[in-house]
Amino acid sequence: MIGRLALKTLSSVVAIFLIAGCANYFEIPIETPIKPKLDVSPFQRVLVAGFISGGTDDVDGNLETTRLLRSQLRTKSELRVIDADVLPLVDAAEDSGAGNGAAARPAGETPRQASDAKEPEIKDDKDLEAFEHLFADVEYWKKIGEEYQGPLIVTGTIMFTPQSRSGFVQREQEVFDSFGRRRVVPVRTYQERKGFRLKPKFVFIDGRNGTTLYSESFSEEILYNTNQSTPALSSYFELMDRLLPSFLNTLSSQKVKGTRVLLQ
């Protein structure tokens, strides 16, 4: 073990001297392709249908996520994005929810009447469970697919909830000794922080037959000092920025950028 470690260290030192001793060396950018998680070759178009969202009322997770994903897919996917109204998925889940814990719309009540009623509150994951059966409703999604000529359908759930944490946080602090010499030491301080957690679930459905092709869930959290005021919408977009590469990699190949050193 020790001999192997010494050999690796010696190799690293030799490499450094070789680089330093060369008259010329330069870095070239490289890109490594990552294959998509889902084969979308049977589709020419994609419909971001909408999301069942909950959490805070400060951000409309359904509309914001639909707009953001459509915008990203227009520029970073070969699929043609369908412009359409966001589907009323909560109403659809209630209609198909008899026996699944969700109340169906009373007979004779029109969609307009239902929309006038108070929307059900979805504050946490338990509230959300009453609506998730909709994504397994093959007939519903097949009907939507027929309306839009069999596209790839993107839907799912969005939970964007306030968070608060308190406890010890380690940070670096600059100190000087009696001779004026500077050093940085770790310091643990007690802090109260607040922020948001974003938990999206993306569901990809075959619009030709209504079946689910793939689904993936994520969870991201961001916290700030209590004296820092950050709008909820800004936090939402910051968290979505972390998730977008993984979402896009589901549908199209992505490239990881890096550099390589060449000696001359």
C-alpha angles and dihedrals in degrees: 000000000000092000092051091049091049090050091052091048091049091049091052092049091049091050091052092051091047091053092045092047096050117098092222136020129160142179123241124195117243132190125206115202119223117206118236118257093227130047104232096169092112090062133072097178138041129207117202093202101184139264140257101240138185145157119079124021090218092084128038097221092186098056097035094050093046092050093045096049093046090052093049094047092051091061104028105036134063091220117101111242116229115225108218141138116279109261119245093240096168090058090045091051091050091049092053095035103090106132092012100085096266124105116242119226111267116257113269095021112127125220089250091055091048092051090053089059120087113276114244113258116244107190103153145008092277091058089048094056091073091066105038093087087078091077090062093051098110095181093054094051093042088056091050090048092052090053091056099036099259106304129167104270122214117196139130141126135307124200115184110175136170116251135195130191135179130188145088118323124191118225136164120254129192115230135174127211127219090277093054094252114152126224137161120232131184114248127191115213132176112244139174113217135182134191143117142290122215118202113177126175114199117203121192115202131188105238091201095067107004096244125138113251100182142343134191134183129208137186127198130169134192126190132190136189111273091245091057115091112206122170115242092235091056090052091049093055092044091055093044089054088063092052102041097082091056092046093050092046088063091066106027140020116269131200128229110210125215143140136251127202116230123194123214 
